[in-house]
Amino acid sequence: MTAAGGAQTAGRPTRLPRSARRKQLLAAAQEVFVAQGYHSAAMDDIAERAGVSKPVLYQHFPGKMELYLALLDTHCDAIVATVRDAMASTIDNKERVKGAVRAYFDFVDHESEAFRLVFESDLRNDPAVRERVDRVEQGCIAAITDTIMSDTGVSRSRAELLASGLVGAAETAAQFWLANGRRVPKGEAEALLASLSWRGIASFPLQGEPG
């Protein structure tokens, strides 16, 4: 059998560098977890999808939970980094809002359906999983909070409240848009939500300007 990612050639396993093998195993695990959910997925399924033996899989991940958490870490870190990049990529606050909204729509719309691991996990009540999901929200809020504070001069507690509203709206709207069959074109959906959010944030004067 020839495995996804070229794990075998002519019936013999290909020796991959450890980092490449780990990446291959994570990709296979993501497909299985997204398709079956955590509880229904088995390490046998993941090893088969990756085209490796179970001992090889266990060399990299001691159990199913460790594998799942490694996937969560990858995607949680990525979405926070995307929002931070949106805040740092421009000094135009309207574009920053658009970038934050786009980060969530891009995440839920990706063909890998990785968002299901973060937002629709059947392990949401597990403390380790909950901590990572909360970290996404808090990381995105923190990135937007710093921008609101630097531009408007409002207190941190007020900036955090505003930032949490933007993050919550973006996450909820993106999931609603996807669940309802993408009936609004993606670019238009992003623009609608960004416009709604921007109208609120733009009402706060920049630092140094009269209120």
Salt bridges, closest charged atoms under 4 A:
GLU31 OE1 - ARG49 NH1 2.75
ASP44 OD1 - LYS54 NZ 3.38
ASP73 OD1 - ARG132 NE 2.76
ASP73 OD1 - ARG135 NH2 3.05
ASP77 OD1 - ARG135 NH2 3.39
GLU95 OE2 - LYS98 NZ 3.37
ASP106 OD1 - LYS186 NZ 2.44
ASP109 OD1 - ARG182 NE 2.73
ASP109 OD2 - LYS186 NZ 3.75
GLU113 OE2 - ARG116 NH2 3.45
GLU120 OE1 - ARG116 NH1 2.63
GLU131 OE1 - ARG132 NH1 3.68
GLU131 OE1 - ARG135 NH1 3.85
ASP134 OD1 - ARG130 NH2 2.84
ASP146 OD1 - ARG156 NH2 3.28
ASP151 OD2 - ARG96 NH1 3.09
GLU190 OE1 - ARG102 NE 3.84
